[in-house]
């Protein structure tokens, strides 16, 4: 069993395991990248290199998620023109800095989530073009 499946299988809640597997399929298809195990419990897809004006730099997944107790955290880029409009149509969620918190995939509109993921990937590409 690979590390990703080990992480998913270890989730105590069957619904969260199903949601994690659905997100893996959705994010793999959207990004064209296989899932990778990141720090902590993050499952990421692709990577980009960032450098802030302060000089701080590093690498991060282009998109990703982390199943946590009672919620799923999606790591998506924010601040693009249609971001707020997509969130308004998404369904039940909370947001934080570049994080989207949902309890279950069933709480959100799957088509809108797919649009949000695609727009996030496009924004990463725009802000941090591959070198």
Secondary structure, DSSP 4 states (H G I P E B T S, - for coil): --HHHHHHHT-S-HHHHHHHHHHHHHHHHHHS--EEE-STTEEEES-EEEE-TTS-EEEE-SEEEEEETTEEEEE----STTHHHHHHHHBS-EEETTEEEES-GGGB-HHHHHHHHHHHHHHHHHHS---
